[in-house]
Amino acid sequence: MKRRGTRGVPQAKIRFRFHNIRGLSEKQFRQTYLRQARASADILVLAETNCNTATQPTAERVWTQDWVNGGPGPFWASATHPFSAKARGMAIFFSNKIPVEAAHLVYPLPHHTAVCGRIIVVTARLYGRPTHIIEFHADCTNDHELQDSIERLAVVMRTLPASHDMVLLSDHNHCISPALDYFSSKGAATGTTNHEASRRAFATLIAQHTLYDTYRHLHPNKREYTRENIAYGEVLSKSRIDGIFVTQSLLDDHAPTQRSNCRRLIEAKHIHGSQKDLCAIRINVNNTHGTAPPPIQAQAARPSTKSFQKGSPPMVRP
């Protein structure tokens, strides 16, 4: 049900879900997961689909059929090299529950041959609002490789019109604030120190585009984690290395001093249930659908029997 904002403009909610799924190739798992995800996500963003168009040339078309009664797309950024499918592949799914117009893939395009399923950008109008949806999965063999992948993302993002809303759904594979985002059973509460270069690169990227960590915006001091390192049943460490970042336009209607009256971001959480948890946000937007919006310029686990409803764990593989 839509409500009216402080300026008398009808408002509607958009629910984003971001999940490192660790593979969608198993048919029964894929069909069950996608069917349940549609119940609680307007926009579902997945990393590590493990889709490889070099070895599975029809996979994207076949897997798309399992997103029943969806909106435009889905949009894929799959691995393109025969040996690069593992831990790669991305997809963005739109529900048919919200008005999505002019959705198109901005990155990767066919001439981007070296992408290998780590970055995808889709631009669309959501309730009439031009919006960039960016998914990022950082390489993580070492700090240098991680930094390089962040800088590749920065190059892509510099081509995007700054006038649009922006949502960055990121598996950045490092802790932004180790003191809050890292826990070790050995007591190293300050977190790892081997990602300093990539941490600086990511902080620069976030600052350049004036993005806000949605979870930290609503929970400044709360300790939550999106990944656990488990060995022989013991949790060795926990870290928050995933998040959803948005522009100021998706946080509030007005200046920060009036934030409590006109808040757009109404929920940001981590849904637990796996070693790689799901990030979710819920945003109020002005429903300008049907008006004349600004033009968009394109730049050259095992299946669970539990319902995938709000607050319930995502299906995971053991």
N, C-alpha and C positions, 0 to 999 in steps of 0.2 A: 504494500500500500504506500502510495506516494504522499509526502507531507509537504507543507510550504515552509520555505526558509524565511529568514528575518526580513527579506526584501519582497516577500510575496511571490517568489518564484517557486514553482513546484520542484520538489527534490525527490531523488531516487537513489537507491543504494547500488553499488557495484561491489561484488565480492571477488577478490583475486585469491587464487591458490597457487603456490609455487612448491614443487616437490622434485627432489632428485629421486627418480623412480627406480633407477638401477635395472632398467630393461623392460621393454614392452613386447618382446618377441613371442612370449608364450600366449597363445591365443585365448585360452580360458581366462587367464589372469587379466589380460588386456581388456577383454570385453566386460568382465565384471568390474574392474577398476573404473573404466570410463563411464559405465552406466551409473555407478554409485557417485562418482565425482560430479556428474551433471546436477545432482540434487543439491549440492552445496557450493558450487562454483559458477559464477558468471563468466569468468575468464580463468582457464586452467593452463598453467605454464609448467612444462615438464622438462627436466634435464636428464641426461643419460637414458634416452630412449633406446640406445644401442641399435638404431636403425642405420644401415649401411647401404647406400644406393649402388655401390660397386658390386656387392655380392648379392643384394636383394633388390633388384631394379624395380619390382612392383610393390615393395613393402609399404611405401607411403600411401599408395592408392588403396591397397588392401586394408591397412590399419585405419585409414580415414573412414571407411565404411562402418567401423565400430563406434564412431562418435555419432550416434543416432540422433536425428532431430536437432542437430547443432546449428550454429550460425555460420557466417562465412568462414572459409578455410576448411580444415585446419591448415596452419602454416608450419612448414618443416625446415629444419637446418640439419640435415643428416650428414654422417660421415661419408666421404667420397673416395676414400682409399681402402683397398681390400683389407689392410691390416690395422685400420684405425677405428674400428667400431666400438671397442670396449671403452666404457666411460665417456662416450660421446653421443651426440645426437640431441636435438632440442625440438620442441613443438609447442605451439600456442593454439589453444582451442577456445572458440567463442560459443557461449550458450545462445540459444534462440530466445532467452528470457529478457534480454536487453536489446535496445536498438543499436545496431552496429552498422555504420555506413562507410563506404569507400575504404574498406580494409584492404591493405595491400602490403606485400613483402618489400621492405626497403633494403634489408641485408639478411642473408647473402643473396645476390643475384647470380645468374648463370656464369658470369665471367669471374666471380670470386672463387677461384679453384682451390685455394689453400686454406679454407675455413675449417673444415673437419669438425663441424658440429659443436662449436663452443660459443658462438654469438648468433643471435637472431634479433632482428628489429622489424616490428610490424607497426604501421601507422594506420589509424582509423579514427572515425568520429564516434565517440561513445556518448549517447544522449546529446548529440550535436556538438560535443567538445572535441576538437582535434587533439589527439593523444598519441604519443610514442610509447609503445610497449617494448621494452628491451630486456632480453634474457641473456645472462652471462654466466659461463662456467669456466673458472680459471684453471689453467694448467698448474700443476702443483708438484712437479718432480723436485724442484728446488726453488730458492728465492728468486734467482735470476729468471727462470722460466715463468714463474708467477708474475713477476714484474713485467716481463715482455707481453704476456697475455693481457694484462691491464692496460698497457700502452696501446695495444691493438684495438681494444675496446674504445679507448679515448679517441683514436683516429676516426672510428666509425661515428661516435657520438658528436664529433665536431661538425659533421655534415648535416645534422638534424636541425630544422628550424627551432629556434629558442622560444618562439611564441606559443608553442604547443605545451599542453600538460605532458609530463614525463613520468613513467613508472619503470624503475629499474629493479628487476628481480634477479638477485645475484647469489650465486654459490662462489664466493670469492676465496674460499680455502685458506683464510687467515683470520685471526681475531682483530677486529678494529680497535677494541679497547681490552687488552689482555687482562687488566686488573679486574674487569667485570665479566669478561666473556670467556674466561678460561679457568678450569679447575683441574688439579692433579691430585691423585691419591697420595702422592709423595709430599704434598704440601707446598708445591711450587705455585702459589696463588697468583703470582704476578704474570704467569703465562710464558709462552715461548718467546724467544728473542731472535729466532732465525728467519723472521719474515720482515725485517725492518725496511728493506728497500721496497718491497711490494706494498707494505702498509703505507709508506709515504706516497707511493704512486696512486694508490686507491683514494687516499685522503685528498690528494690534489684533484683527482677526477671528480669526486663528490663536491668539492668546493667550487670548481670551475662551473658546474651546472647547478649550483645551489640546491643540492638534493638533501633530503632529510631521512634519517633512519627512522622508519615508522615505529618500530618496536621501542627504540630508545626515546622517541618523542613522547610516547604514552607511559613508558616504564623506565624512567631515567636511571634508577638504581637497582632494578630487579635482576636477579641472576637466572638466566634461562640459557639453555644450550640446544643446538641443533644437531650435534654429532657426539657420539660416545665411542671411545676406544676401549674395546672389551677384549680381554684375553682370559681364557679358561673360566669364564663366568664372572670375572672381576672387572669392574669399571676402573680403568687406569687413568683416564682423563676424559674431560668433557670440554667442548668448545662451541661457541656460537659463531659459525663461519658462513651462515646464510642470512639473507635479509631482503627486505623490500624497501626501496628508497623512492621518494616522490618529491616533486617540486612543491614550492610553497603554495601554489594554487590549489593543491589537493590536500593541504593541511587545514587552512582556514579561509574564511571569506574576507577577513579584515586584518588589521595589524595584530601582532602577537599580544598586545595589551588587551585586546577584546576577544582573545581566542576562546574563552569559555562560552561566549554567546554564539559563536558562529563556526563551530568546529566542523570540519569536513571529515577528517579521519576519526572514525568512531570505534575502531577495533584494530588491534594488531597483536597477533599471538603466534605461538608455536604449538602445533598439535603433535603430541608425542605418540610414540608407538613403534619406533624403529630406531636403528642406529643413525639414520639420516631423516630428521623430522621434517614436517611440512610447515611452511610459513603461510600465514593468511592475514589479509587485511580487509576491512570493510570501509567504504568511503561514501559519503553523501556528495552528490553532484547536482547542480542545477539542471533540471530537465528542460533543455532548450531544443529537444527533438521536435522537428517540424518547423523551426525557424530557419533563417538563412545563415548557416554557420560559416565561419571563415574557410576559404579554400585550403585544401591540403596539397602541398607540393612535395612530390616524391623526389628523393635524391637517388642523380645517377649513383621377489616376494611371492607369495602364494595368495590366491584369492581368499578374502575374508568373508565370513558369513554375516559380519556386523555391518550395519548400515553406515554409509559414509556421510553422516550428518554433522551438523555444527557441534564441535566439541568432541567428537569421537575420533579415535586414532585412524590414520590412513592405513590401507592395506599394505602390508610389507612382506618381504620375503624373509624367511628365517635365516 
